[in-house]
Amino acid sequence: MNEKSPQQPSSRKITASDVAQLAGVSKWTVSRAFTDGASISAQALARVQQAAKQLGYRPNLLARGLARQNSGLIGVMVDEMQNPNLLTLLDEATSLLQRQGYTALLLNISTQGSEEAMLTMADQLQVDGLLFLGTLLSDRLIALARDIHQIPLVQLCRNDDNPYIQTINTDGYQAGRQTAMLLHQQGYQKFGYMKGPDTESTQLLRYEGYCDRLRESGVPQQDIVLLKANHYNRASGERAFSDYLTQTPQAHWLDALFCENDILAVGALDALAALAPGHHPGIVGYDDIELAASPRYQLTTHAQPLRAMLEDAIRRLTSDATIQPTEHQDLLRLRQSHLRR
């Protein structure tokens, strides 16, 4: 006699109607059973919970949220994915959102022209807000976000003069001044600044503070070498400084350099090791990424209070109350890279 083959699990998704049928209640009773604060008798709730457990039913939280005009989704927009500081920001942001009952929807706009597709998807999923962790917040992207159901947008780590955008930042201008003073006190004479990609409306103000403080010390802005990297990654920083070293006579090489972020500074230090191992300019970065503390680099840098800044940003996105501006301060971490040798 042939034994019956074991019953294979169904591939069909279990629905609220299936639970209602097994529990002997209406579909709307099932919906109330999975809605916090909804009116439902203890007996009906127990039957629904038992049926749901037996069938392996999980409620569609997204659909329920959309019905309440609240999806529980926060769009997290990023670019320049090779910048290690972004990984730290993503880790902190997603953890904080999850602890507050939100889900992060990652929107990668690194590819040129991808902004509209990503924001259209965010609109279709009815995100409750947009947290911008990228570097290139273009005027077009701002207009798209503003025109799609007025999605609130908070930008982290950059200044912006657009009244639609809330910004959470440290004082980049003061950081520039502090760096200039630190390097000038070491006795350096030839100063440089390495910046990342140009932006349309966002500013860091680190360069402006750096130049202003050096000018007060007798260094004209036209004498400050401005190096430009195409991206915020190590390879771009190394390429920009390598090009400078090979195209500039050694007698005119700068002896102090402030880099817009740490990964550009790491690239500059790698270029020095490869092309000019005997030349030791003072170098300062910004962000305090993990690599900055490596014995290979010992990078003096500015650390931002990222957790506090992200908490501030998320409050602004998820609270109906008016949030008063919070002033965040960075911390200058002195290591070895700025010292004169």
Secondary structure, 3 states (H helix, E strand, C coil): CCCCCCCCCCCCCCCHHHHHHHHCCCHHHHHHHCCCCCCCCHHHHHHHHHHHHHHCCCCCHHHHHHHCCCCCEEEEEECCCCCHHHHHHHHHHHHHHHHCCCEEEEEECCCCCCHHHHHHHHHHCCCCEEEECCCCCCHHHHHHHHHCCCCCEEEECCEECCCCCEEECECHHHHHHHHHHHHHHCCCCCEEEEECCCCCCEECCHHHHHHHHHHHCCCCHHHCEEEECCCCCHHHHHHHHHHHHHHCCHHHCCCEEEECCHHHHHHHHHHHHHHCCCCCCEEECCCCCHHHHCCCCCCEEEECCHHHHHHHHHHHHHCCCCCCCCCECCEEECCCCCCCC
